[in-house]
Amino acid sequence: MCWSAQADTVAGGVVVVVGVACLVRVHRAGRPERLLLAAVPLVLGLHQLIEALVWLGTDGGLSAAPAAAARTAWAVIALPLLPVLVPAGVWSASAGPRRRLLAAFTLLGAGVAVPFAVAVAARPVAAAVHGHTLGYAVGIPHPAALTAGYFLATVGSLLASGDRLLRRLGLVIGAGAVVCALLWRLAFASTWCALAALAALLLLRWAGHSPDAEPGRRITHPAP
């Protein structure tokens, strides 16, 4: 997700700290329904630390077995886990009639995750340096369709949320993913770690945010 093992280690460590802070905020606020989504930054941080090991495996700094395990762990988080975790987290944190729509996004994410999981389990995950980026080979069938489903399940669920902060996060991730993908294709640098850090900070703010504090929302108090 970053352009070197060192960058992945530093960025991953920072995002892990933010992820722990997210979980602490949710716990202190007494909002267990937000735990799934609040765990996303911690998962992203661990993902970056795992990729630091993948970098080491590409230049011989890590022996074959640990390097292969790191590549597989990276693929498991990136492919089957995140398209389920994100929409499920948004669904869990939401209330009211939107939950039906968000449940549909969660089912879409689960449907996308199945072929991803099968591909990861069927053959070894390969990784190679491509300029200042890492390229992974997993052997995914119908990659364009699955990528579209992945994007719709994750970004779509955030945009469909009734929470303005989550909608803002969806816009940031959607636009940021396009920019990161273009830079990665040019082999200029992998900037996914910067997007992960930004998403983690936005989720940290959301973790301590109360929907009742939204501007323009009418708050009624019981009569004394």
N, C-alpha and C positions, 0 to 999 in steps of 0.2 A: 504493500500500500504506500510505501515511501520509496525513496530513490537509493537507499543503502541500508545495510544492517544497522549502522549507528543511528541513522535518522529514524528507522522503525523502532529501535529500542527507546530512544528519548521520547518520541511522540507517543508510543504505546504506553510508556510509564506515566506520562501526563494524563492520558485519556483514562487509564485505570484509576488514577486518583480521583478524577472527575466522576467516574462511574461509581466508586465507593461513596462519594459525597451525595450522588443522586439517590442511592439506596438509603443512606442515612436520613436525608431530607424527607423521603416518603415515609420512612418508619416513624420519624418524629411527628410528622403531620397526621399519623394514624390513618393512612390511605392505602391499605393493602391492595386495592384494585389497580394501583399504579405501579406495583412492583415489577411486573413483566416488562413494561416499556422503560421503566427506570433502570432495568438491568442491561439495556442495549449498549450504553456507553462502556460498561465494564466488559461486555463481550467484544466490542470493537477494539478496546485497548489490548485485551488478550490476543485478539486476532493480529494486531500489529507486532506484538512481541513474538508470536509464532512465526510471522513472516521474517523477522530478524534471523531466526534459525534457518529459514529457507534460503535466505541470502548466503549464510555461512555454508550451507550445503552445496551451493552452486560453485563456490571457489575452493572447495576442498577443506574448509575450516571446520567441517562437521562430518563425522563418519556416515557411511551409507544408510544404516538402519535408522538413526535418529533423524537424518535429513528426510528420509522417506516418510517417517511418522509426522514430521512437521508439515510436509506438503499435504498429506492426507488431512491433518487437523485443520490446516488453512482452508482446504476445499470444503470440508464438512461445515465450517462456520459460514463461509461465503455463499455456499450454494443451497444445501437443504435447510439450514437453520434460520438464517435471517429472513427469507420470504415468509416464514411461518411466525417467527417471534415478533416482528414488527406489527403486522396487522392484528395478531392475537393480543398484543399489548395495547394497541389502540382500542380494540373491542372491549377488553377488560376494563379500561379506564373510562369508557363512555357509558352514557345512560340514555334512556328514552328510545324513541323510534329509530334513531340512527343505528342502533345495535344490530338490527336485521341486515342493513346494508354492509356494516362492518364485518358481520359474520360471513357474508358472501366473499368479501376480500380475504378473510382468513382461510376460507375453503379454497379460494383460488391459489393462495400461497401454498397451502398443503398439496394441492394438485400439481403445482410447479415443482415442489420439493421432492416428490416421489421419483421422477425420472433423474433429477439431479443426484439423489441418494443412490439410485441404482448405478448410475455412471461412475460415481466415486467408488462404490463397492466392487465394481466389475473389473477395474483395471487400475494399475498404479498411476498416481498423479505425477505428471512431469512438470518441471519448471526450468526456465532458461532465461538468462540475462538478455534483455533487448534494449540496447542503449542504456538509459538510466532507469529502466523499468524491469520488472519481472513479468514474463509471459508464462501462463499456466496452460497445460494441455490435459483435459479431463475426458475428452471423447463424448461430449454431450450430443444427443440426437436433437435435430430441429432447433439449433441454438437461437435463431432469430425469434421463433415463437415463444420459446421458454424465457428468453430475456425480456420480451415484451410483457409476458405474464408476471415475471418477477417484478418489473418496474411498476406495473399496474397494482399489484398486491401491496407493495411497500409504500410507494409514493401516493397511490390512489387512496389507501386507507387513511393516511395522514391528512390529505386534502379533504376527505369526506368527514373528518372528525368535526364535532361541534365546538372544539376548543380552538380559539384563534391562534394560540401559540403553536399548537400541533399543525395547524394549516400553514403557518409561516414556516415551520420546519419542513413540511412537504415541499413548499416552493423552493426553499434553499437547497434541499437535497436533489430535487428534480433538475434545477438549473446547474447545480454544481456537478452532478453526475455527467451531464452532457459535456461540460468543460473538461472535466478530468479524463473522460473517455477520449476526447480529441487530443489532449496532450499526451496521453498514453500511446495512442496510435502513431504519433509523431516521434515516439521514443525520446521526447524531450526530458520529461521527468514525471514520475508518478506522484500525483498530488492528492491521491485518495486519502492519505493520512491527514491532510489539512481539512478535507471535508468531514472526516470522522471526528476531528477535534471540534470543529464548528458545530456539528450535530450534537456532540456531547455537551457542549456549553449551553446550547439551546434547551436540551433536555434537563440540564441542571436547573435552569430557570423555571422550566415547566414543573419540575418535581416539587418546588416550593410554592407554586402558584395556585391560588384558589379561584375556581370559576366564578364565585360570588363577587370577586374583585374586578371582573371585566367591566370596562367602561360602558356605560349605557345600559347595564343590566339592572333591572329594578330589584331592590332587596326589601323584602317585607319583614317586619319584626312583630312577634306576637304582642298582643295588647297586655299591659301589666295587670 
